[in-house]
Amino acid sequence: MLDTHSCFQSQCPIQFILDMLGGKWSLLILRQLWDQDCRTHELLTALPGISSKTLTAKLRSLEEHGIIARRAYPEIPPRVEYSVTPKGKELKPVFMALYQVGQQWLHRDDCVCPITENAEPTVAATTVPVKELSNCRRSNDILYSPSSMDVI
């Protein structure tokens, strides 16, 4: 069993990202913004069930963390658009992994997601010499390379 005590004494990288994203709405907002800029009303339409108050709070939080950018145009009426920043685009492997696991668990291939369009698979079968496997950590039957945390 892994010793996670040191991870609780300092800030755990996984907890840091989860705290930054703050729940399902942030992930769904990022999915909507992935390949196109959107205005607030477009996000409200695309995300049934989210309230204006929650959307505004999540957009502000994502903007404060540098995950999305807010662009206000000096027009009457005012126009504001949101887009994913390069820092936000660094989350693509996380989204791809979530998409692949969800697709596998749902047993379906018919979902079209803007994040997966024109994307190469993030998890690929690789032949690894047995001696290299001794340096890898095992977590739930997935082997991770110690240098890059790539799934092997």
C-alpha positions in Angstrom: 0.0 0.0 0.0 1.3 3.5 -0.9 2.2 5.9 1.9 -0.1 8.9 1.3 0.8 10.6 4.6 3.3 13.0 3.0 0.7 13.9 0.4 -1.7 15.1 3.2 1.0 17.1 4.9 1.7 19.2 1.8 -0.7 20.1 -0.9 -1.6 17.1 -3.0 -1.5 17.8 -6.7 -4.7 15.9 -7.4 -6.6 17.8 -4.6 -5.2 21.1 -5.9 -6.7 20.5 -9.4 -10.0 19.2 -8.0 -10.2 22.3 -5.8 -9.4 24.5 -8.7 -12.0 22.9 -11.0 -14.6 22.8 -8.2 -17.1 20.2 -9.4 -19.0 19.0 -12.5 -20.1 22.4 -13.8 -16.5 23.6 -14.3 -15.7 20.5 -16.4 -18.8 20.9 -18.5 -18.2 24.6 -19.0 -14.7 23.8 -20.2 -16.0 21.1 -22.5 -18.3 23.7 -24.1 -15.6 26.3 -24.5 -13.0 23.8 -25.8 -13.3 24.6 -29.5 -15.3 27.8 -29.6 -15.7 31.0 -27.6 -19.1 31.4 -26.0 -21.2 34.1 -24.4 -23.0 33.5 -21.1 -26.4 32.9 -22.6 -24.9 30.3 -25.0 -23.4 28.5 -22.0 -26.8 28.6 -20.2 -28.5 27.1 -23.2 -25.8 24.4 -23.7 -25.8 23.4 -20.0 -29.4 22.6 -19.0 -29.8 22.6 -15.2 -27.1 25.2 -14.4 -28.4 28.5 -12.9 -27.2 31.9 -13.9 -25.7 32.4 -10.4 -23.8 29.1 -10.5 -22.6 29.7 -14.1 -21.3 33.2 -13.1 -19.5 31.9 -10.0 -17.9 29.1 -12.0 -16.8 31.4 -14.8 -15.3 33.8 -12.3 -13.4 31.0 -10.5 -12.1 29.5 -13.8 -11.0 33.0 -14.9 -9.2 33.7 -11.5 -7.3 30.5 -11.9 -6.3 31.3 -15.5 -8.1 28.4 -17.0 -10.4 30.6 -19.1 -10.2 34.1 -20.4 -13.0 36.7 -20.4 -13.1 39.1 -23.3 -15.4 42.2 -22.9 -16.2 44.2 -26.0 -16.9 47.9 -25.7 -20.3 47.7 -27.4 -23.9 48.6 -26.6 -25.3 46.3 -25.4 -22.2 44.9 -23.8 -20.8 41.6 -25.2 -18.6 39.2 -23.2 -17.1 36.0 -24.5 -15.2 33.3 -22.7 -12.5 31.0 -24.1 -10.1 28.4 -22.8 -6.6 29.6 -22.2 -3.4 27.7 -23.0 -3.2 26.8 -19.3 -6.7 25.4 -19.6 -5.8 23.4 -22.7 -3.2 21.6 -20.5 -6.2 19.7 -19.0 -6.8 17.9 -22.4 -5.2 14.6 -21.3 -7.5 14.6 -18.2 -10.6 15.2 -20.3 -9.4 12.5 -22.8 -9.0 10.0 -20.0 -12.4 10.9 -18.6 -14.0 10.5 -22.0 -12.3 7.2 -22.7 -13.3 5.7 -19.4 -16.9 7.0 -19.7 -17.1 5.6 -23.2 -15.9 2.2 -22.0 -18.2 2.1 -19.0 -21.2 3.2 -21.1 -20.3 0.7 -23.8 -20.9 3.3 -26.6 -19.0 5.1 -29.2 -21.6 7.6 -30.5 -20.8 10.6 -28.4 -19.1 13.5 -30.3 -17.2 15.7 -27.9 -15.3 18.8 -29.0 -12.3 17.8 -26.9 -11.9 14.4 -28.7 -12.2 15.7 -32.2 -8.9 15.5 -34.1 -7.3 14.0 -31.0 -4.9 11.2 -30.7 -5.6 8.6 -28.1 -3.9 9.3 -24.8 -3.7 5.7 -23.7 -2.0 3.4 -26.1 -0.8 -0.2 -25.8 2.9 -0.2 -25.5 5.5 -3.0 -25.2 7.7 -2.4 -22.2 10.6 -4.6 -21.3 10.1 -6.5 -18.0 13.1 -4.9 -16.3 11.5 -1.4 -16.8 8.3 -2.5 -15.1 10.1 -2.9 -11.8 10.4 0.9 -11.6 6.7 1.4 -12.1 3.9 2.0 -9.6 0.8 0.0 -9.9 -2.6 1.5 -9.1 -5.8 -0.4 -9.8 -4.1 -2.5 -12.5 -2.7 0.4 -14.4 1.0 0.7 -14.6 2.6 4.2 -14.4 6.0 5.1 -15.6 7.9 6.8 -12.7 9.4 9.5 -14.8 6.4 10.9 -16.6 3.4 9.2 -14.9 2.4 8.0 -18.4 0.2 4.9 -18.5 2.2 2.0 -19.9 
